[in-house]
Amino acid sequence: MDKIGVGYASVTDIEKKYVMDVLNNERLSQGKYVAEFEKKFAAFHDKKYGVACNSGTSALHLALETLKEVDKWDENTEVLVPAITFIATSNSVMHAGLKVKFVDVEEDTYNMNPDEIEKHITENTRCIIPVHTFGMPCNMTAIMEIAKKHNLRVVEDCAEAHFAKIDGKTIGSFGDISAFSTYVAHTITTGVGGLVLTDNREMMEILRSLVAHGRACTCERCVASDGKTVCPKRMQTEIDRRFSFIRIGYSYRVGELEGAIGLGQLERKDEIMGKRHENAEYLIKGLEKYEDLLQLPRHKENIEHTYMMFPILIKKGSGLDMKDMTKFLEKANIETRPMLPLLNQPIYKEIFGDIEKEYPVAEYIDHNGFYIGCHHGLTKEQLDYQIATIGEYIKTRRQ
Ligand SMILES: Cc1ncc(COP(=O)(O)O)c(C=O)c1O
């Protein structure tokens, strides 16, 4: 069997047609494709404004820098982050010059545990970043209640859960700002890329300014100038407003090629999501006979999971070993990845010390969790092979 990867990106005639249009028009910098991609992506997540940028990490950084400016946060400001997530979430807090405080996660969803949040809130806490890991939405009702009670901002990290829903409400629509990654293997991809969404006009203008070096004018005609129409405000200031800078910004923009791919991918959203659901459900059905040993990605009826990956947690008392199991699967050409261990990363041990044991659920996941692929490129034969290989492993280790 050829290698079965955890991620996959497919590009069809739709994306190719839009990309060729960009190339034929010789406009590579931000224009109508990026603008359309931002609008449609925001609308799918029930947000008014979308700002495209060059990564999910940039999206988180922009969100935090924007809130820092609006709420005048100082360097003592603390931001709550789950103890299981991709390292970019907590790194972005440090990029913004703020302090990271970790919160333990739930055993069944691997997401920030609302019951663990309040014990980490201090007089300096200003923001919570819930991360919807692996496509599974967080308990946003409980998190938003806590945020309201303590007057905290909420930045949703939606990098792994495009279009996921809770009671029909899309993730990314709960908090003040939401951040997405469109890196390869995410549900919708642009190769590299990200988006920041918000309903707040002031925040949108700051985000648009920060993404492009801190420029003064953020109106559509300046941001995506087609060279034909001229912004009426443009020459009203001493320096052309497009080249007038009012804050220290970043060079986090994307171009039309990413916009074109993103727009094409959005048109294929239902096809991509449908296949992922089908594959995940097939894996669950095939593996449920091992559920006394392995925790599978089950969810409640009101949740629409988007299965960016297929997480598996080895249960306590199963006698199975994560390192041994992943080695077995890798040897059989099934790619595996650890389940986003964070607190035991070498650089975090250096910065935060040996704190893993203070977060017992995350600690257990760090040492017993991994994921395999359930993406839209997998065939039934490959899914059967994954199920059979896991079965074979269990059989050999439990004889
Ligand atoms: C939860 C989470 N946040 C942030 C990011 C960062 O996204 P990017 O790699 O586009 O910077 C990722 C990337 O996979 C992620 O999984």
The ligand as an ORCA input file, in Angstrom:
! r2SCAN-3c Opt
* xyz 0 1
  C      -4.879     25.363     15.890
  C      -3.943     26.062     14.936
  N      -3.714     27.373     15.095
  C      -2.891     28.043     14.264
  C      -2.254     27.421     13.222
  C      -1.296     28.196     12.378
  O      -1.620     28.237     11.034
  P      -0.459     28.479      9.932
  O       0.332     27.243      9.830
  O      -1.243     28.819      8.707
  O       0.346     29.636     10.418
  C      -2.469     26.062     13.002
  C      -1.805     25.379     11.881
  O      -1.978     24.274     11.540
  C      -3.322     25.350     13.889
  O      -3.554     24.039     13.742
*
